[in-house]
Amino acid sequence: MPKNLAKVQKKIRQKRGSNANSLHENSRDAQTLRRAGAREDRLARISTARAKLNRPHLQRVAFFQQAARESKGPFTIESVRSLIQTYLHRDDEELSKSKRERRPGRPSSTREDLLKQKIETEKNEFKIGFNTPDMEDGKNVEALLRWTGEWTSLSNIKFIKDVPGQEEVELTRQFGNESIKVIFTIADLKESDSDTDADRYDYPIYDEGDSDDEGSGDEDSRPQLRGVVKARGSPVNVAPKGKAAPADHPELAGEEEADSLHRGPPNFPARANVIIDKAGQGTLRIETVVEDGVVAIDNVHYLPSAELADVKNAEKDWQRIAMYKGPPFGILDEDLQVLFERYIDERGVNTALALFIPDYIDFKEQREYVSWLSNLKNFIEA
């Protein structure tokens, strides 16, 4: 006997004909009908509760969809951040109006309490990581514009979650029955800066080529100190003794300024871990490196659960280390390597993402640096 109420009713009508409406209350058909009706009510309640739970997220996506429709150009990191602030303060005017209209001494209305609760919840979420559609990806914005407002169609949209104060950034999206996360960190920018510093200082401190006679004793013939002093990634030339400093030499300063103005987008290798999870089927952890718009796969690991793919404690990390992870990606058959590259490209791990990650790492590192300075200032002045 089917469990769906409509099918149960149809089955009983086919079985009993004209007597389908005159069932004995203790008959098997009546009990089956009651069970099907109870099941229908339970599913309706679950659906209503799920819709209520999903409504805030749908409203958020609808807000960003409307912003994408009204936008006249591509989104930048700064414009997205401004858009998030607009979203967080969208109810401030209504809340202020409600407070003004309330008579002194009267308790706040239910609507006012709900607004306060919603604003507080969203502010707390912003502190620990605000989940928003990726507005810098042109293809993702196109998918957002095609969104029909249904929960099921959100699988075509990629989301980003950035937690202030932490080095990791997480991108999420749905692809069919797959949950996809891309995790990267600003630590790669620090490592890149360290490598750059090592290269920058990889030369003799003294320039011995300026003197042919080391024993002459002439001050001008002595080896001259030359080098670069670095402050937050900006090279400052140190002039040799007896030469003009950049501050006193307009053309040198102009070259420095022109170099900073024409500096291109950030270019450094960044690691990105792609985690593809299928409920009940295990998880793939694909370790990649992105640079110059290219996604290079290092390793592909199969793991029985998503917890092992994105470990949060030492115990899980030891479990993952002890498992067989497969051969290095570079020794696989070339055709298999190409298939894996197509596999992640279909899921949005492509050139656009490889260009986005270093840009966002550079932005986040600067934002965290400013926050760090502010925290130090507040601590010292307290």
LUMNULO-100205 format. One record per residue: residue in one letter; x, y, z of N, C-alpha, C, CB in turn. Coordinates in steps of 0.05 Angstrom, whole numbers, plus 32768, in hexadecimal, padded with zeros to 4 digits. Each point is the difference from the previous one (the first is absolute). Glycine has a CB too. Layout:
<rs>
aXYZXYZXYZXYZ ...
</rs>
This chain:
<rs>
m80117FE880007FEF801880008012801980007FDB7FE78019 p801F802C7FD6801080197FFF7FFC801180197FFD80007FCE k8016801280387FFF801180177FF5801C7FFB80267FE68012 n7FDB80237FD57FF6801A7FF87FE180008003802780077FE0 l7FCF800F802C7FE3800180057FEF7FFE7FE7800B801C8028 a7FFD7FF37FC47FF07FFF7FE780007FE47FF3800B80317FF9 k800C7FC2800880027FE57FF57FF07FEC8011802D800B7FED v7FD47FF8802D7FF17FEE80127FE280037FFA802480038023 q7FD280167FDA7FE480047FFB7FF87FF47FE58002802A801B k80107FD97FD17FFA7FF57FE57FFF7FE18002801780287FEA k7FFB7FCC802580017FE380037FE77FF6800D803280028003 i7FC5800C80127FE87FF7800E7FE780037FEE8015800E802C r7FEA80087FC47FE980037FEE7FFF7FEA7FEB800280318007 q80167FC87FEF80017FEA7FEC7FF87FE5800D802480187FE7 k7FE27FE580327FFA7FE7800E7FE37FFE8008802F7FFF8010 r7FC680177FFB7FE57FFE800B7FEB800D7FEF80158001802C g7FF2800D7FC07FEC800C7FEE7FEF8014800E80007FD67FE6 s7FE6802780197FED8013800C80007FFF801E7FE47FFB7FD8 n80287FF1803480007FFE801E801A800C800C7FE47FD67FFC a802B80397FF38019800A800A7FFC8015801680137FF87FD3 n7FD58015802E7FFB801480147FF37FF680197FFC80207FDC s7FFF7FC680257FF37FF4801780117FEA800C7FD3800A7FEC l80447FFF801F80137FED800C7FFB7FFD801E8021800C7FDD h7FE37FDC802C7FFE7FFB801D8019800D800D7FE57FD57FFA e80178037801D8017800F800C80177FEF80087FDF80218010 n801D7FC57FF480157FEE8008800A7FEE7FE97FED8001802E s800980047FBA80087FF07FEA801D80077FF87FD07FFC7FF0 r803D7FF18001801B80057FF7800280187FEE80097FCF8004 d7FE380347FEA800180177FEE7FFE801A800F7FEB7FE47FDC a8004801D80397FFD8019800F80198006800F7FCF7FF78005 q803E7FF5800680198004800F8016800A7FEC7FF37FDC8022 t800E80187FC7801480087FEC7FFA801D7FF780057FD17FF0 l7FE28036800D7FF9801B7FF98008801480157FDA7FEE7FE5 r8022800B8035800880128016801F800380017FD77FF2801A r80377FF87FE2801D80028000800A80127FE980037FD38015 a7FF1802A7FD4800880117FE97FF9801D80057FF97FD97FE1 g7FF0802D802C7FF9801B80068012800C80157FD17FF57FF5 a80377FFB801F8013800A8014801B80067FF47FE77FE68023 r802180087FCB801A80047FF27FFF801A7FF080087FCE7FFE e7FE280377FF47FFD80187FF08002801980117FE47FE77FE0 d800F80188038800180178012801C8005800B7FD07FF7800C r803E7FF37FFA801B8002800B8013800C7FEB7FF77FD9801E l8006801E7FC98011800B7FEA7FFB801D7FFB80017FD37FEC a7FE5803580177FF9801C7FFC800C801180167FD57FF27FE9 r802A80048030800C80108016801F80027FFC7FDB7FF0801F i80327FFB7FD9801D80007FFB800680147FEA80047FD0800F s7FEC802F7FDB800580127FEA7FFC801D80087FF17FDC7FE1 t7FFB802A802F7FFC801B800A8016800A80117FCF7FF87FFE a803B7FF68015801680088011801A80047FF07FEB7FE68025 r801980097FC7801880037FF07FFF801A7FF080057FCE7FFD a7FE380397FF87FFD80187FF18005801980127FDF7FE97FE1 k801780168038800580158012801D800380077FD27FF98013 l803C7FF17FF0801C800080068011800B7FE97FF97FD9801F n7FFF80207FC9800E80087FE87FFA801D7FF780017FD07FF2 r7FE9803B80187FF7801A7FF68015801680037FD27FF2800B p803C8011800C80158015800280167FFE7FEB7FF680028031 h80127FE57FC980157FFC7FED7FF680077FE480157FDC801C l7FD2801D7FDD7FF580077FE67FFD801E7FFD7FE77FD48000 q8011803980167FFE801D7FFF801B800E7FFB7FD87FFD801E r803D7FF77FEE801B800B7FFC80087FFD7FE3800C7FF58030 v7FF07FF37FC580087FFC7FE47FF080127FEE800B7FD0800A a7FDB80347FFC7FEF80127FF0800B801D80017FD87FE28009 f80328027800E800B801A8003801880047FED7FF180028030 f80217FEA7FD1801880027FEE7FF87FFC7FE3801C7FEE8025 q7FCF80037FD57FF77FFE7FE57FF6801B7FF67FF47FD08007 q7FFD803E80097FF6801B7FF9801780137FFC7FD57FF78019 a803F80077FF8801880127FFD800F7FFA7FE6800480028032 a7FFC7FE47FC6800D7FF97FE77FF1800B7FE880127FD68016 r7FD3802A7FEC7FF0800B7FEA8004801E7FFD7FDE7FDC8008 e80258032800F8003801D7FFF801D80097FFB7FDA8003801F s80397FEB7FE3801C80077FFC800580077FE3800D7FE38026 k800580317FD6800780097FE5801C7FF77FF87FE180278005 g802C7FCA800C801B7FF77FFA80087FE88011800C802F7FF4 p800C7FC7800880087FE9801080048007801D80177FEE7FD7 f7FE67FFE803A80038004801D801D7FFD80087FD17FEF8007 t80388022800B801B7FFD800C7FFD7FF8801D801380237FE0 i80037FD6802C7FFF7FF8801D7FF58016801180277FE27FF8 e7FE1803780027FF7801780107FE280047FFC802D80157FFC s7FC97FE97FEB7FE480047FFB7FEF7FEA800D800B80177FD5 v7FFF7FD0802B7FF27FEA800D7FFE8005801E80107FE07FDD r80068029802F80008006801D7FEC8016800680307FF28003 s7FCF80237FEC7FED801580047FE37FF67FFE802280217FEE l7FDA7FCC7FFF7FE67FF47FFD7FF87FF0801880087FFE7FCF i800A7FF4803E7FFB7FF180187FF88013801680207FDC7FF3 q7FEE803B80107FF9801380147FE4800C7FFC8030800B8005 t7FC97FF97FE17FE4800A7FFA7FEC7FEB80088012801B7FDA y7FF47FCC80217FED7FEA80087FFD7FFF801E800D7FE67FD7 l8009801C80387FFF7FFE801D7FF08017800D802C7FE97FFF h7FD4802E7FF47FF28018800B7FE580067FF2802D8012800D r7FC97FDB7FE57FE780057FF07FE88005801280137FE37FDC d7FED8012803D7FE9800380128004801680147FF67FD07FFA d8020803F80058005801480147FEB8016800180317FF77FFB e7FC680117FED7FEC80167FFE7FE57FF7800D801680117FD6 e7FE27FD780247FE67FF6800B80037FFD801F7FF67FE77FD5 l80218010803480047FFD801D7FFF801B800E801B7FD67FF8 s7FF2803E7FFC8000801B800B7FE4800C8001802F80077FEF k7FC27FF57FFB7FE5800A7FFF7FEE7FF38016800580087FCE s7FFF7FDE80367FF07FF280158007800B801B7FFF7FD87FE4 k801A802E80218008800B801A7FF5801C800480297FE57FFF r7FD6802C7FEC7FF6801B80027FE280008006802480107FE1 e7FCE7FDE80127FE37FFF80037FF67FF4801A7FFD7FFE7FCF r80157FF3803E7FF87FF4801A7FFE8015801680167FD47FF1 r7FD4802B801E7FFD8013801680147FFA80167FCF80067FF4 p803A800F801A80137FFC80167FF47FED80168014802E7FF7 g7FFD7FC080117FF77FED80157FF27FE87FF67FFC8026801D r7FFD7FD97FC97FF27FE97FF580147FEB7FF77FDA801D7FF1 p80207FC9801180127FEB7FF7800280007FE27FF57FE58029 s802080107FCD80047FFE7FE37FEC7FED7FF48031800B8004 s7FC87FFA7FE37FED7FEE7FF2800D7FE67FF77FE780287FF0 t80097FC58008800B7FE67FF7801180047FE77FD87FE88013 r801E802A7FDB800F80057FE8801C800C80067FD580077FE7 e802B800C802C801A800C800880137FEC800C7FE8802B8008 d800D7FC3800980117FEB800B800C7FED7FEB7FE48002802A l800B7FF87FC280097FEE7FEB8016800E7FEF7FD37FEA7FFF l802A80307FFC8014800F7FF1801A8000800F7FDC801C7FEB k80237FEA802F801880008011800E7FE57FFF7FEC8023801E q80047FC87FE4800C7FE58001800D7FF97FE57FDD7FF28021 k801680167FC8800A7FFB7FE6801A800F7FFB7FD27FF77FEF i802F80238019801780107FFC80187FF580117FE380297FF7 e80177FCF802180157FF68011800B7FE67FF57FEB80168028 t80047FD87FCE80087FE77FF5801280047FE87FD67FEB8010 e802280287FDE801080057FE8801B800D80077FD680047FE6 k802B800D802E8019800C800880137FEB800B7FE8802B800A n800D7FC2800680117FEB800B800A7FEE7FEA7FE68001802B e80097FFA7FC180097FEF7FE98016800F7FF17FD27FEB7FFC f802B802F80018015800F7FF2801B7FFE800E7FDC801F7FEF k80237FDF802B80197FFF8010800E7FE57FFC7FED801F8022 i80037FCB7FDB800C7FE67FFE80017FF67FE37FEF7FF6802D g800780197FC080017FF87FE47FE580027FF280267FE1800C f7FD880327FE27FE680067FF37FFF7FF17FE57FFD802D8017 n7FEF7FC27FE57FFE7FF07FE87FF0800F7FEB80027FD6801C t800B80317FCE7FF4800F7FEB80067FF57FE480028029801D p7FEE7FDC7FCF80077FF87FE5801B800D7FF77FCF7FF97FF5 d80407FF87FFC801A800B7FF57FF980137FEA801A7FD6800D m7FE780447FF87FF880157FED801780087FED7FDF80108022 e80397FE77FE3801780087FEF80027FED7FE8801880138027 d7FDC7FD67FDA80017FEC7FEB7FE980077FEC80157FDC801F g7FF3802C7FC97FEB80077FEC7FEC7FEA7FFA8021801F7FED k7FE97FC980107FEE7FE97FFB7FED7FFB801880237FEC7FE2 n7FE8801880367FEF7FFC80187FEA8015800280277FEB8017 v7FE0802E7FE17FEC801580007FEA7FFA7FEB80238022800F e7FE57FD37FDA7FEC7FF87FEC7FEE7FEA800B8020800C7FDB a7FEB7FE180337FF07FEB800C7FED800C801580247FDE7FF8 l7FE6803680177FEF800E80147FE9800E7FF380288006801D l7FDD80077FCC7FEB800E7FF27FEB7FED7FF5802180247FF4 r7FE77FC380057FED7FEC7FF67FF17FF28016801E7FFA7FD9 w7FE9800B80407FF47FF280177FE280068001802B80028019 t7FC57FE97FEB7FE2800380007FF48005801B80007FE27FD9 g8010801F803C7FF58004801B7FFC7FE6800F7FEB80297FEF e80197FC080047FFC7FE7800D80197FF6800F7FDE7FF57FDD w801E7FFC803980177FF6800F80107FEC7FF07FE68007802A t800C7FE97FC6800E7FEB7FF18012800B7FEB7FDA7FE28009 s802080367FEC8010800B7FEB8019800F800A7FD780047FE5 l802D7FFD80368018800C800B80197FF07FFA7FE380148024 s80197FD37FD380187FEF7FFA8011800C7FEA7FE57FD8800F n8010803A7FE18010800B7FEA8010801980087FDE7FEE7FE1 i8020801A8038800D8019800A80167FF980137FD5801A7FFA k80427FF4800380177FFC80117FFF80158016801B7FEC7FDA f7FEB800C803F800080118017801C8002800C7FCF7FF5800A i803680218005801A8005800C7FFB8007801E8014800F7FD4 k7FFE7FE6803D7FFE8005801D801B8008800A7FDB7FDF8005 d8027803A80058019800B800A7FFD8007801E800B80137FD1 v80057FE080407FFE8004801D8015801580087FEF7FD08007 p800A8048800280138014800980127FF480167FE080257FF3 g803A7FE1800B80137FF78015800C7FE57FFA7FE6801B8020 q80107FD77FCD800B7FE67FF9800D80017FE57FDD7FE9801C e803680057FE0800F80017FE77FF27FF17FE9802A8003801B e7FC57FEA7FEB7FF37FF07FEB7FE7800E7FF680127FD78015 v7FE980247FD17FE880097FF27FF37FE87FF38012802F7FF8 e7FD47FD080097FF17FE87FF67FEC80087FEA80077FE9802D l7FFA800A7FBC7FEC80047FEB7FEF7FE68000801F801F7FE4 t7FC77FE480197FEE7FE980007FED80027FE880047FFC8032 r7FF37FED7FC57FEA7FFF7FEC7FF67FE37FFF801580267FE5 q7FD47FD7800F7FF47FE67FFA80037FFA7FE37FDF80058026 f80267FE27FD380017FF77FE57FF27FE57FFE802D80197FF7 g7FB97FE880027FF07FE880017FFE7FF6801D800F7FF47FD1 n7FF97FF380337FFF7FF5801B801B8003800F7FDD7FE07FF0 e803480318006801B8004800B8002801B800F80147FE47FDB s7FF8801B803C80068019800F801E80067FFC7FDB7FF78023 i802B80207FD2801B80077FF9800A801780117FF87FF07FD1 k8020800D803B800D8015800F801C80047FF47FE67FF6802A v802280247FD4801B80077FF8800C801080167FF57FFF7FCE i80207FF8803E800C800D8018801C800A7FF97FE57FE2801F f802180377FE6801A800B7FFC8007801380177FFB7FFD7FCE t801E800B8035800A800F8017801280167FF87FFC7FD7801B i8004803F7FF5801280177FFB801D7FF980087FD980208006 a802B7FC98006801C7FF9800880117FFD7FE77FEF7FE98028 d800580107FC180107FFE7FE7800B801A7FF77FE47FDA7FF3 l800F803D8013800A801A7FFA8018800680117FD280107FF2 k802D7FE8802780178005801280197FF07FF77FE080088026 e801B7FDF7FD280167FEF7FF6800B800C7FE67FEC7FD88015 s800380337FDA8009800D7FE78011801880067FD77FEF7FE9 d80208021802C801080188008801B7FF8800A7FD68018800B s802B7FD18004801A7FF7800B80137FF87FE97FE97FF0802A d800C80027FC280117FF87FE9800A80197FF27FE67FD57FFC t8008803F8001800880187FF28016800F800F7FD280047FED d802C7FFC802E8014800D8010801B7FF27FFC7FDD800E8021 a80237FD87FDF80197FF17FFD800D80067FE57FED7FDB801D d800280277FCE800B80067FE6800B801D7FFF7FE07FE07FEB r8011803280238008801C7FFF801B8004800D7FD0800D8000 y80367FE4801580198004800F80167FEC7FF77FE580128026 d80167FE17FC480147FEB7FF88015800D7FEE7FDD7FDC8002 y8033803680098016800C7FF28014800B80147FE2800C7FD9 p80377FF980208014800A80137FF7801A800B80247FE87FE8 i7FE2801C80327FF98019800D801180177FF47FF47FE7802A y802580147FD0801180157FF580047FFC7FE280178003802D d7FE980147FC6800480007FE3801E80047FFB7FD280137FF7 e803C7FD78002801C80027FFD800880087FE480047FDD8023 g7FE980257FCB800680067FE48007801E7FFC7FE27FDB7FF3 d8018803680228005801C7FFD801E800780047FD18009800F s803F7FE47FF9801C8006800780127FEB7FF37FF28016802B d80227FF47FC880147FEE7FF480187FFD80137FF2800D7FD2 d80128006804080167FFF80127FF68001801D801E80177FDE e7FE17FD1802E7FF47FFE801B8013800C80157FE77FD77FF1 g8033802A80098012800A80148008801D7FFD80117FD28003 s7FE1803D7FED8008801B7FFB7FFB801280187FF67FF97FD0 g7FF67FFF80417FFA801080177FEE80177FFA802B7FF38012 d7FCE80127FD47FEE80167FF97FE47FF98009801D800C7FD8 e7FD6800880347FE57FFB800B7FEC7FF87FEA800A80218025 d7FF97FEC7FC37FEE7FFA7FEA80047FE57FF57FFE80307FF6 s801B7FC4800F80067FE67FF47FF87FE98012802580157FE7 r7FD17FF280317FF87FEA80127FE67FF37FF6801580198027 p7FE87FCE7FE17FE67FF27FF87FE9800F800B80177FD47FFF q7FD580307FF17FE8801080087FE97FED8008800F80267FE2 l7FE37FE280337FE97FF180097FE880057FED801080028030 r7FE47FE97FC77FE880037FEF7FEB7FEC8009801B80117FD9 g7FCB7FF580247FEC7FED80097FE4800B7FFE80217FEC801F v7FCD80067FED7FE480087FFF7FF47FFC801C7FFC7FF47FCF v7FF5801F803B7FF27FFE80197FE27FFB7FF98022801E8019 k7FD27FCE7FF47FE47FFA7FF97FEE80078017800F7FDB7FE2 a7FDB803380187FEB800580147FE57FFA7FF4801C80238016 r7FD77FC87FF47FE67FF77FF680007FFC7FE27FEA80188025 g802C7FDC7FD180017FF97FE4800880157FED7FDD7FE1800B s802A80387FFF800880157FEE801E800480027FD380178006 p803C7FE47FE4801D800380018008801E800180057FD57FE7 v800F8031802A800A801B8002801E7FFF7FFB7FDC800E8021 n802E80007FCB801C7FFF7FF98011800E80157FF37FFF7FCF v80247FF480378014800D8011801780097FEF7FF37FE28028 a801280387FD78015800B7FEF801B7FFB800B7FE180237FF0 p80347FD77FFF801B7FFE8009800A801A800C80097FDD7FDE k800C80208032800B8018800D800980147FEB800E7FE58027 g7FEB80347FDD800880157FEE7FEC80037FE9802F7FF7800C k7FBD7FF87FF37FEC80027FEA7FE6800B800C80157FDA7FE7 a7FD9803180087FE7800C80097FED7FEA8008800780287FE3 a7FEA7FDC80327FEB7FEE80097FE880037FEE801180018030 p7FDD7FEB7FCE7FE880037FEF7FF08018800780007FCF7FFB a7FFE8038801F7FF080178007800B801A7FF57FF37FE9802A d802980187FD1800D80187FF580037FFE7FE280178006802C h7FE07FE47FC980047FFC7FE37FE57FFB7FF3802E7FEC8008 p7FC580287FEC7FE57FFE7FF67FFC7FE97FED7FFC80318006 e80177FCB7FE87FFB7FEB7FEC7FFF7FE4800C8017801D7FDF l7FF97FDF80377FFF7FE6800D7FE57FFC800E803280018007 a7FC5801480067FE67FFF800E7FEA7FFB7FEC8011801E8024 g7FF27FEF7FC47FEB7FFD7FEC7FFF7FE37FF68006802F7FF3 e80127FC4800A80007FE57FF87FF27FEE8014802B80087FE7 e7FDB7FFD80337FF37FF080157FE280037FFF80298005801C e7FCE80147FE27FE3800680007FF37FF37FE88008802B8019 a80057FD87FCF7FF57FF47FE87FFE7FE18003801280267FE5 d80027FCF802880007FE280037FE97FF8801280327FFF7FFB s7FC88010801A7FEA7FF980127FE580047FF2801C800C8027 l7FE380087FC77FE680057FF37FFB7FEC7FEA800680308009 h800F7FC57FEB7FFC7FEE7FEA80037FE38008801080237FE1 r7FF27FD8803980037FE5800A7FE77FF07FF9801E800F8025 g7FE47FDB7FCE7FEA7FF07FF77FF27FF2801780167FFB7FD4 p7FD77FF380257FF27FF1801480147FED800E7FD580037FE6 p80247FF4803380127FEF800F80067FE67FF07FEF8013802B n802A7FE57FD580087FE87FF180127FEF80127FFC80197FD4 f7FF97FD2803780107FEE80117FF17FE5800180138027801C p7FFB7FC37FE87FF27FE780027FF17FFD801A80237FEB7FE4 a7FC4800C801A7FEF7FFD80187FF47FE380007FF580328001 r800C7FC280167FF57FE580027FE180028005802C7FEF8013 a7FC67FFF7FE07FE37FFF80037FF77FE380027FFA802C7FE6 n7FFA7FCD80307FF67FE580047FE37FFE7FF880207FF98025 v7FDA7FF67FC87FE57FFC7FF57FF47FE7800D800B80177FD4 i7FDF7FEC803B7FF37FE9800E7FE57FFC7FF38019800A802B i7FE37FDE7FC97FE77FF97FF37FF47FE980108011800F7FD2 d7FD87FF680397FF37FED80127FE57FF67FF4801680168028 k7FE67FD07FD87FE77FF47FF87FF57FF18018800E7FFC7FCF a7FDA800A803A7FF57FF480187FFF7FE27FFD7FE480298008 g80297FC9800B80007FE3800080137FF37FED7FD28003800E q803C800D7FE280127FF57FEB801E800780057FDA80037FE0 g802C800C8035801B800880058006801C7FF5800D7FD07FFF t800D803780028009801B7FFA801A7FFF7FF07FEA80118029 l801880017FC4801A80047FF2800D801A800A7FEE7FE87FD7 r802B80168030801080178007801580047FEB7FF87FF98032 i8006801C7FBF801280067FE98011801880087FDF7FED7FDE e803B800E8025801380158007800A800D7FE6800D7FE8802B t7FF080327FD38008800F7FE88011801880077FD67FF07FE9 v8038801A8003800E801A80027FF780117FE980297FEA8016 v7FCF802F7FF07FF780127FEB801480177FFC7FCF7FF5800B e803780127FDC801280157FFA7FFD80087FE380217FF08023 d7FDF802A7FD87FFD800B7FE47FE87FF57FF2803180047FFE g7FB97FF880107FE77FF67FF480007FE37FFA7FFB802C7FED v80187FC5801D80027FE37FFB7FFC7FF0801A802080087FD9 v7FD07FE380257FFB7FEE801780107FE77FFB7FD280138009 a80427FE8800880117FE87FFE7FFA7FED80178024801B7FEA i7FD57FCC800F7FF97FEC801480197FF3800A7FD37FF87FEB d80308007803080177FF2800D7FF97FE480088010802C8010 n7FD97FD07FFD7FF87FE6800A7FE27FFD800080297FFE801D v7FCE7FEA7FE17FE37FF980017FFD7FEA80157FF7800E7FD0 h7FFA7FF880467FFD7FED80157FE27FF88002802880138019 y7FD37FD37FEB7FE47FF880077FFF7FFA801E7FF97FEC7FD1 l7FF3801F803C7FFC7FFC801D7FE37FF8800580248022800A p7FD77FCE800A7FE57FF580057FEC8015800B80157FD58009 s7FF5804280017FEE8014800A800B801C7FFD7FEF7FDF8021 a800080357FE08008801C7FFD8010800980187FD880097FE3 e80247FEB8034800E80088018801E7FFB7FFD7FD77FF6801C l80307FF57FD6801C7FFA7FFC800C80117FEA7FF87FD2800F a7FF880397FE0800A80117FEA8007801C800A7FE57FE67FE0 d800B802480348005801A800B80017FFE801E7FE880167FD9 v802F7FE1803180037FF9801C800080198011801A7FD77FF4 k7FDA802780247FFF80168013800E7FF9801B7FD5800E7FEB n80357FD98017800E7FF9801980177FED7FF97FD68007801C a803C7FF57FF880177FEF7FFB7FF97FE37FFC801B8020801C e7FD07FD67FF27FF97FE47FFE7FF87FF97FE37FF180008030 k7FFE80117FC47FF87FFB7FE4801780037FED7FD28011800B d804080027FFC801880037FEE80117FE780007FFF8032800A w80057FC1800D80107FE880027FF27FE97FF08012800E802D q7FD37FF17FD57FF17FEC7FF1800580037FE27FDD7FFE8024 r8023801C7FD3800380057FE3801D7FF97FF77FDD80248003 i80367FE3800E801C7FFB7FF980057FE27FFD800E80298019 a7FE47FC67FF880057FE47FFF7FF37FF27FE8800280018032 m7FEC800D7FC07FF27FF37FE9801080027FE67FD5800C8017 y80277FE17FD8800C80007FE67FF380167FEF800B7FCE8003 k800580437FF17FF580187FF280027FFD7FE2800B801C8027 g80017FCF7FCF80037FFE7FE3801B80097FF77FCF80067FFB p80387FF57FEC801B80077FF68001801E7FFA80057FD37FEC p8013803980128003801C7FF87FF280057FE5802B8003801A f7FC880137FE37FF180067FE8801180007FE87FE0801B801B g80397FEE7FE7801280037FE980077FE67FF3801180288015 i7FED7FC17FF980087FE67FF47FE87FF17FF480267FFE8021 l7FC2800E7FE27FE97FF37FF4800180027FE17FE5800B8029 d800C7FE37FCA7FFF80017FE37FF6801C7FF77FF77FCE7FFF e8014803C7FEC7FFA801B7FF77FE280037FF9802E80047FEE d7FC67FE880077FE380017FF97FF08003801A80077FE57FD6 l8001800D803F7FF28001801A8004801C800C80067FCF8007 q8011803C7FF68005801B800A7FED80147FF280307FF4800A v7FCE800A7FDC7FEE80127FF17FE37FFD800980207FFE7FD9 l7FD87FE9802C7FE47FFC800A7FFB800D801B80007FD47FE7 f8014802A802B7FFD800E801A7FFE801E7FFC80197FDA8016 e7FF880317FD87FFF801C7FFB7FE5800A7FF580327FFE7FF8 r7FC37FF17FF67FE580077FF67FEB7FFD8016800E7FF17FD2 y7FF67FFC803F7FED7FFA80167FFD80198012800C7FCF7FFE i800B803C800B7FFE801780127FF8801A7FF180237FEA801D d7FE480177FC97FF880177FF07FE280027FFD802B7FFD7FE7 e7FC87FEC80167FE380007FFE7FF38009801A80037FDB7FE0 r800B802380377FF68007801A8009801C80087FFF7FD0800D g800B80407FE18007801C8006801C800580097FD18005800B v80407FE67FF6801C80048008800F80057FE67FFC7FE3802A n800480357FCD800A80077FE58011801980007FD77FEA7FED t802D80217FFC801180187FFD7FF680178010800D7FF17FD3 a7FD88014802C7FF48016800F80067FFD801E7FDC80047FDE l80227FE4802D80067FFC801C801E800480067FD97FE08003 a803880177FEA801D800380048009801D7FFF80067FD37FEB l7FEB803E80088006801D80007FF4800D8019800180007FCE f7FE97FF6803B7FF2800C8017800F7FFC801A7FD57FF97FE8 i80367FEE801C800B7FF9801A8018801280087FF27FD17FF7 p802380337FF88016801280097FF6801C800580207FE47FE5 d7FCD8026800B7FF6801B80047FF28002801B7FFA80057FCE y7FF67FE780397FF28001801980137FFD80187FD77FEE7FE9 i803D8001801480147FFC8015800E801B800680077FD07FF2 d8001803E7FF9800D801A80037FEE8014800F801A7FF87FD6 f7FCC800880227FED8012800D7FFC7FF9801D7FE980067FD4 k80137FE080327FFB7FF7801B8018800580127FE07FDE7FEF e8039801D80078017800580108003801D800880167FDA7FE8 q7FE4803880058001801D80077FEA800780158012800A7FD1 r7FD77FEB802C7FEA8005801380077FF6801C7FDE7FFE7FDA e802E7FE9802780077FF5801A80178010800C7FF17FD27FF1 y802180387FFE80168010800A7FF6801A800D801E7FED7FDC v7FCF802080177FF58019800B7FF17FFA801A7FFB80137FD2 s7FF77FD6802F7FF27FF8801980147FFA80167FDB7FEE7FE5 w803B8006801480157FFA8013800C8019800C800B7FD67FE7 l7FFB803E8008800A801A800A7FEC800D8012801A80057FD6 s7FCC7FF980237FEB800D80107FFF7FF2801C7FE6800C7FD6 n801C7FDA802A7FFF7FF180198018800780127FE87FDB7FE9 l802F8027800B80188008800F7FFC801C800C801D7FE37FE2 k7FD98030800D7FFC801B800A7FED80018017800880117FD1 n7FE17FE0802D7FEC80008015800C7FF4801A7FDB7FFD7FDD f80357FEE8020800C7FF3801780138013800F7FFB7FD37FE9 i8017803A800780148011800C7FF38018800D80217FF17FDF e7FCA801A80157FF38018800B7FED7FFA8017800480147FD3 a7FF57FD380317FEC7FF98015800C8004801B7FEB7FDF7FE2 
</rs>
